[in-house]
């Protein structure tokens, strides 16, 4: 199915027409939330901004009208995992869809774009970095575009928490297809950002569709603790089901995962520095419950559709309420009870404030980083425009005595100011070419079995490998050959040493492209909208996050909703703030008491290991304290709870 059967007549489409597509393609009887409002607005040709919480069903709002309209829908998103998942999902429904993203060869991109012109495709997913290329813009002119969808639209706003300069190019493609309306979608935007999104995308006859960000099934909790490791384990043991643990540091993802494994909890880790194949493997294993816990940086989660996550736990304080709301919102997308827990100790609030000066170093320091970068890359004064060089941040910092975090952020600011393009953690794919021809290769005898299996796997999978360098994936070769990844790598190195092939292993590196010629460091100017104003906004968001953590007077849900502009809100009645000071009802007391008795009937339990799942913590402690006073539970010599005199 290409969607042609849904091509509209000249008259406006009825909601029944859209519902028939929803039923036929997805099997749903009706739209939910504001999906219908968004679909009718974009279907009528209006620029539309949809504000929907995580799990609100954003993809339906552009996929249904795209199938109902003639032409192709351009979907701009920074999430490669989302692109791949949605393209595969659409193809399984026999809908033609393509994607263009980093890592694809020129020929692969060209083929995808040509198919979108000639092949009756309904969707083209593309990363914002790719829309500025001459190739894409040249091909776009020949496409019949129904409308443009901008996912994660808050990234276009310099007042937003996740501003990406590449998003500013989106308005340029509007000028190439001026009759195509724009649908912008986001799950986190303050009123100021909502206005900025419409301004940056040059909305015409625009409409804003809002859905309340309230998540009634999500219980927000903030726990102050001197031992976050122990508290994390306690919470995971108290709340069964799939979980995500967020931490800021890549190394900490591995450390925390190993700690959980040591405590008997299955876990894996995820961060932006992992090879893509590793990311895909770990994400897939977690989604299929091979691991209970995913420990990750904020690189994980966007576009991930796992509805049964029961807990999202933040080990570190996030930079902003926007980031926290979006990450916490990955819990309970199935509508069932779920928890969002944030841990902190007395040092954390001071530490998070230090991020302001780390993220926005002094201007003179940024100028010095620019000068040192030019020396490091051997760029002469007046030269550089359009030149790209490989850049190793660690070596640069060692050579010029910079701290990596500050230097990295200085480079990002130089990029936002338009002096350079700074590509982080770009993966250079491994390449192989046989130096022997096929007959010579077959005449070789007595090769080790592993080498033979690896060679045969490559010959089956990759064509042209005797005439030119071919991109390969060692993880795929390992799977095809049944040889461990490390053995594949070592075998390819050995085959290269023997002169049988040439092997260039994969590596992750950064690149710097000079957008302008090199100038004197004193000539570097950082506009206030890039530096001064954004630093103020960043500090304000961090202060709001600290207020969320330490303020014990405002309901957590109400705090977050107010931050996003929802003023008429009520207390949720479920978070730890709302439950403080409320005496437990008789039924709750009896339920907690029976819960404790049943646990202790199975044997002694240390206080830290008592399972309080599903109960208010303060109420649970109060009931346990009363039971101790009545000697219904007592401590043994090992300081473990055991049953005492049970009253009838």
N, C-alpha and C positions, 0 to 999 in steps of 0.2 A: 504493500500500500504506500503510495507516494503522497497522499493527501489531496490529489487532484479531484477525487470523488467528493471532497468537501469544499471545492471552490465555490465561493458565494455568488449569488445572483446579484443583479444591480441593486435590489432592495436591501435595506439593512437586515442583518442577521438577527434572528430571534434568539432568546435564551434557550429555547427548546432545541435549536440547531446545535448550539454549543454543548448542551446536555447530551445530545445523541452521540456526539464525538466522545465525550467523557465516558459514557456507558460502553460504547463499542470498543474503544481503544484501551481504557483503563479498568472498566468494569464497575465504576462508581455510579451510584444512582443520582447524586446531587453534589453541588459545590459546597464548600464550607468556608466560614469566616467571610473575608472580603474577596475571595477568588472571583466570584461572579461580577462584582463591581469593577475589578481591574480588567477582566476579560472584555466586558462590554465597553469599557472606556477605550482600551487600545484597539478593539475591533471597530469602533466608530472613528478611528483616526486621531484620537487625542493623545498628546504626550501625557504619560501617566507615571506617577511615583507611587509605588506600593510599599507600605511600611508593615512588615509582617514579622512576628517573632520566629526564632529558630523552630523548625518543625511545623510551620504554618502552611506548607504546601506551595512554595514559590514556583516550582517548575511547572505545575499545572497552569499557572496564570499566563505563561507565554507559549507552552506547548499546544494547548487547546486552540487558542486563536490562530496560531501559526498554521495548524492543519486546516482551519476553516478559511484561510485566506490564500490567494494566489501568490506565488513567489516563495522566496526563502527568508527565514528569520535568522539574522545575525545575532549570536549570543556572545557577549564579551564577558569573560570571567577570568580571574587570575588562578583559578583552582584546576590544575591539570587533572587531578584525581576525579573531580566532578565532571570534567569534560569527558573523560574516558568512560566513566560509569553511565552517564546519560546517553552518550552515543551508542554504547553497547545495548542499553535498555531500549532505546528507540529502534535500533536495528532488529532486536528480538521481536518487536511488534511490526516488523516489516515496513518501517518508516526510514527513508533515506536521510542519513545524517553524517556529517564529517567534522573533523576537528583539526586545528592547526595550532601547534604549540612548540616550545623549545625542545630540541633533541631530534626533530624531524629533519631529514635531508632536504635539499632544494627540490629534488625531483619529487619527493613525497608531498611537499607543500604544493608544488605546481599541479600535480595530479589531483589533489584534493580540491584546489580552487577551480580547475577546469571542469571537474565533475559538478561543482556547484553551479557553473554556468550552463552546462549542457545536459546534466543528468537528472533533472527533476528532483533535486535535493530540497528538503524542507527546512533543514537546520545546518548552520555552520557555526561551530563553537571555535572561538579564537581568543588567544590571550591578549591583553592590552598592549604588551610590548610588540606584538606582531602587526597591529593595525597601522602603524606608521610606516611600514615597509612599502617601497615603490611597487613591488610585485603584488601585494595584496590590494593596494589602492587602484592599480591598473586593472586588475581582474574584477574588483568590486563594481567598476563602472559598467561592466557588461552583465551584472546580475540583476534579476528582478527581485528587489528586496521588499518584503511585506512590511517588516518593522525591525527595529534594533532593540535588543534587550541588553541592559547593563546590569549585571549581577554585582553584588557587593558595592552598590552605588556610592556608599559613604566614602569609598577610597578616592573619589574625585574631589572631595572637599579638603582644603588646607586647614579647616577648623576641626576636621574629624580626627579620630584616634589612629587611623591607619591610612593616611594620605599616601597615594602612589602617583608620582609625576606622570607615569605613562598613561594614566586615565585622562589627563588633560588633552590627549590627542583625539579622544572620542568625538569631540565636537567637530573636528575636521572632516570625519567621514560623514557626518550629517550633511555637510555641504556637498559631498559627492553624490548623496542620494537624498535630495532635499524633500522629496514627497513621502519619505518613510518616517512614521512617528517613532518615538522612543518610549520604551518601558524601562524605568529604573526601579530596582528592587534592593531593599536592605532590611536587615534585622536589627539594626542598631543605629539610630540617628537622633541627635538632640534637635530641638526646634531650629537652632542656628544652622545646623548641617542640612536640615530639610530644605531651608531656603537656598543654601549655597548649591546644593545638587541641582535644583531647577535652574539656577542662574548659570552654572557652568555648562549645563547641557542645552542651554538656550531653548527652554520649554516654550512652546506655542500652544495656546488654548489648553494649558496644562491642568491636570486634575491630580489631587493627592488623595489616595485611599488609605485610611488608617485602620489598623486592627489593634485592639488593646494588647499591650505586651504582657499582661498578667498571665502567669502560669499557675492555675489553681491547684494543680497536682504536685507542684514543686515546693518543697520545704527548704527555706534558706536558714543556714546556721553558721555562726561564727564562733570558733573555739580558741580561747587563749590558753596556751599550754607551754610549759618549759621544755617538754620533750615531744616534738612534732612527730618523730619517728614512731614512738610508742602509741601516740594518739591516732596516727594514721592507721596503724595495724588494728587498734581497738575498734575504730569506726568500721573498717572493712570487715571485721569479724562480727560486728553488730548489724550491719546492713548487707544482706545477701544479694547476689546478682552481679551483673556486669558493671564495671567501674572504669572511670578515667581519673588519673592523678596528674595534675598539671604542675610543672615546675619551670623555672626560667632558664636554667642552665642545662646545656646538652649533656655534660658529664653527669649531672645530677639525675638525669633520666635513667642512666645505666646504674648508678649507685642505688637509687631507690628501688629499681626493679630487682636488683640482686638482694637487697635487704628484704623485700617482700617474699622472694623465693626462699630465702633462709628461714622466714617465718611460716613457710608452708602455704603461701598464697601464690598461685600461678600468675606470672606477669611477664611482660616484654616492654621494650622501650622504643621510642620514635622521636626523631628530630630531623631538621632540614638537612643536616650533613650526611645522612645515610644515603647510600646508592638507591636509586629509584626502585630497583628490584627488591631490595631489602625492605623498603617502605611498603611496597605492595604486598610482600609475603607476610609481614607482621600485621598490617592492617587486615588482611584477609583472615589470618589465623585468629585474631581477636574478634572479628565480626562473626566468625563461626565458632566462638566460645572455646577455642583451644587454649586461650589465655583468658583469665578472668579480668585482669587489670592491664590497661594500657597506661604506661607512664610516659608522658610526652611534654614537649614544649608546645607553644601555641601554633607550631607548624602543623599540628594534628587536629583534625576535627571538622574543618570546613568541607561541606559536601559529603560528609560521612552519614550514611543512613542506617543507623542501628537504633531501633526504637526502644529496646528494652534495657537501656542503661539506667541502672537504679541509683547510681551515685557518681557525682563529679566532685572531686576533692582538690582544692587548691593548696598546695604545699607552700607557695609563696604568694604574696599580695600582688595582684595584677596592676598594670599601669593605669587602668581607667575602668569606670563602671561599664563602659561600652564593651570592653574586652571581657570583663567578668560576666556580664549578662549573656553575651553570646556563647562563651565557653560553658557556663553553668547550664545554659539552656539546652545542652546536648543530653541532659538527663531527662528521662521520663517522656520521651516523644510519643510513646504509645498511650499516653493519657493516664497511666497508672501512677501511684504514689512513688516519688523519687526525691532524692536529697541533693542539695548543693551546699557543701561544707567548705569553709575557708579557715585554715589554721594560721595562727600568728603567735609570736612571743614579743616580749618587751623591746627587743632590738629591731624588729621588722619595720616598724613605722619610720624610724630614723633612717634605716637602710633604703627604704623606698624613696624617701625624699632626696637621697644622694643621686638618684637616677636623673634628676633634672639637669645637674651640672655635667653628668657623664654624657647625657644625650645631646645637650646643647653646650659644648665647651666654649670658653672665651673666644671672641673673634680673632684675637691675635694668635691664639693657638691654632685655629683653623687655617689661618694664613700660613703659619709655619708648616703645618702638615702638607699644604699645597706645594710649598717650596721643596720640602724634603721628598715629596712624591715625584716631582719633576727631576730632581737629582737622581733618585732611585731608578727612574725609567729612562734616564739619560736623554731628556727632552730639552733641546736648546731653546733659548729665548726667541719668541716669535714663531716657532714651529709648533706642530702638533695637531692642527685641525683635521679631524677625521681619522687620526691614527689610533689603533688599538694595541695595547700591550698587556701581556700576562702580568698579574700582580699578586705576589705572595705577602699577605698581611703580616704573618708571623716574622718572616725575615726582615720585612720593612721596619717593623717595630723594634726588633733586636738591633738592627743597624743604626737607627736614628733615635733610639731610646724613648719610644712612645709606649703608653699603655694601650693594649689592643682595643678595649671597649671605646675609649675616647677617640682614638685614631679612626676606627671604623665609623663612628658617628660623624666625625669631621668630614670624612669622605662622602657620606650620605648627604650632608648639608651642601657640600660643594656640587654634588650631582643635582640637588633640588634647585640650586642657584644657577644651574645651566653651564657650569664650567667643564664638567666631565659626565660620562655615564659610568656608573660603578655597578658591574654585574657580579653579584655575590654567589659563591658556591656553584658556579656553572660546571656541569659534569661533562668532561671530554670523554666520549665513548671510546672503548678499546677498538683497535683496528688490527687486521691481519691480512697478509698477502703471502701466498706460497711463492718461494723463489724457485722451486722445482716445478716442471710441468707435470701433468697428470701421469704420463707414462713413467717418468723418472720416479715419481712418488710411489707408484705401484711396484716398481722393481726393487725398492728398498725392502730388506728382509730383517727379521728378528727385531722388530720394534717392540718395546714393552707393551703389554696388553692395554694399560691405561692410555698410552699415547695413541694406539691404534683406534680405540673407541672414541677418543676425542677428535681425531682426524676424520673418522667416518661421520661423526655427528656434524662437524662443520661442513663437510662436503654435501651432506643431505640437506642442510638448512640454508647455506649461503651459496649463491651463484656468482660467477665472475671473480672468484677469490684467487684465481691463477693469473689474472691480468691486471688487477688493481687492488688497492687497499679497500677492504670491506669492513663496515662497522659490525662488531660482534658483541655478544653479551655472555660473559663467562658463566653467569648463573643459569642462563638458558642452555648453554653447552653442557653444564654439569647435570642438569635435569635430563637432557636428551641422551647423554652418554652413561648416566648412572655413576659418575665419578664425582667425588667431593669437590667443592669450589676451590679450595686451596690447592688440591692436586691438579685441577685444570690450569690454574695460574702457573704453578711450578712446571708443569709439562710444556706449556706454551713457551715459557722462558727457556727450557731445555731444547725444544725444537728450534727456537731462534738461534741458540748457541751453536747447534749442529748445522746451521745454514739451510734448514729445510723450509723455514718460513721467516718472515719479518713480523715482529709483534710489538705494538705500541700499547702498553697497558692503559686502562682508564685512570683518570685522576680527577679530583675536584679542585678547581682553582677559581680565582677571581680575575676579572678583566677590567681594565680602565680604558675608556675611549675618550680622547680629548675632543670636546665639542667645539671649543674655541682654541685659538693659538695660546701658547704659554705667555703669561704676563708676569710682571713683578708681583711679589706677594702683597705689597701695599696697595695694589690695584684691585685686589679681590674685594668685592662688595657683596654683602649679604642683605638683600632687601628685608624690610621689617616683616613682610608677610611670610618670608621664608624662615627668619630667625627670631626676631623680637616677639612678634605676635604669637608665633607657634610655641615659643618657650613659655610664654604666659599661659597659653591654653593647656599645654602639657602639665605645667605645675598645678593648674586649677583642677585638672582631671585626677591627678595623683592625690591632691588634698581631698577631693570628693571621695576617692576610694578609701583614704584613711578615715574619713568621717564615717563611712559605711561600716568600717571595722570596729571603731571604738565607741560609736554612739549607741548607748543602750536605751534610748528613749523613743527611737523611731522604728517602726516595723520595717524589716528588711525589704519586703516586697513593695511596701508603700514608698520607701526611699528610692528604689530603683525606678519605679513607675513615675514618680515625681521628676526624677532626673531627666527622663525622656519626654517630659512635657505633659504627662497625664496628671492633672491636678485633682480631679474629683475621684479620689481613691479612698478605700477603706482599709483598715487593718486586715491582714490576711487571716489572723487567728491561729496560725500554724507554726510560724517561725519561732526561734528561741526567744526573741524579744516579746512577742505576743504571749508566749506561755509563761514568762516570768511573772511571779506574784499571784498567779491564778491557783487557788487551792484545788487539789485533785478531787474529782467527784468520787462518791462511794464506789461506783462500779469500776472506776479506774484503779482505786486503791486495791480492790479485791483482785482485779486482773493482774496488777503488778505483783501482789503478794503470791498469787498462785504461780505466776511465771518464775519467780525466784525459787519457790519450793520445788518446782519441777526440775529446775537446773541443778539444785543441790542434792536432789534425790539420786542423781547420776554420779555424785562424788564431790569432793572438795573443789572449790573454785577460788582462784586468787581474785581480789577485788577488781584489778584492772581487766580481768577476762570475763567478768559478768556481762552477759548479753542483755542489753537494754533496748534492742531493736523495736521500733514502733511506739516507744513511750517517751514522754517528756522527761528530759534528763533530771531536772530539778525535782519533779514529782517522784521519779524512780528513786533518787537518793533519799528523799524524805521518807518514803515507805520503808526502804531498807534500814534507815536509821531507827525508825520506830520498831521494826522487827528485832533489831539488835537490842534496843532498850527492854523489850519484852522477852529477850533471850530466845526468840524463835529462830534466829540465826546467830551463831557465835564464831569467833576466830579460834582456830586451832594453833598448835605450837609453831606451825610453819606460816602463820599469818594468812591462812586461807579460810574462807567462809565454809561452815558446815551447818547442818540442821541442828536446831536445839529443841526446845519445847514447842511443839506445834499446837496452837489452840484450835479448837473445833469451831 
